[in-house]
Amino acid sequence: MVKKLKITQIKSSIGYKQKAKLTLKALGLRKMHQTVEHLDSPSMRGMLNKINYLVKIEESS
């Protein structure tokens, strides 16, 4: 079974580096408290580890 990740933006990207803002955009997050679902993969985990201070991650199946 493929795991999915629920990713919610919990902090504003204002005042953070451009790279962090671009990572949020690549994940599809545009607003605070917006939630998106993505498949769990090593590349997705790498992106989330870089911006773990801006997002909340929940595993779902």
Steps between C-alpha positions, in 0.01 A plus 500: 500500500626847412532746786384856462614807687269780608702820501362813666668838498504624861729801470533789257794497261552874544850568625641165394738421216385497138585130477250422778231700320568316174479165678158592641388601153627171355295312759189695394465701820390859452328603824522442872314191628461364148537121477621295205553126456803345332633148467777407743837479323862572586502819290180624670650427843810696402294803405306480825816468711626827353187693605389302806470827699225625263284188464324228697523148357247222563518149357183349357434185303 
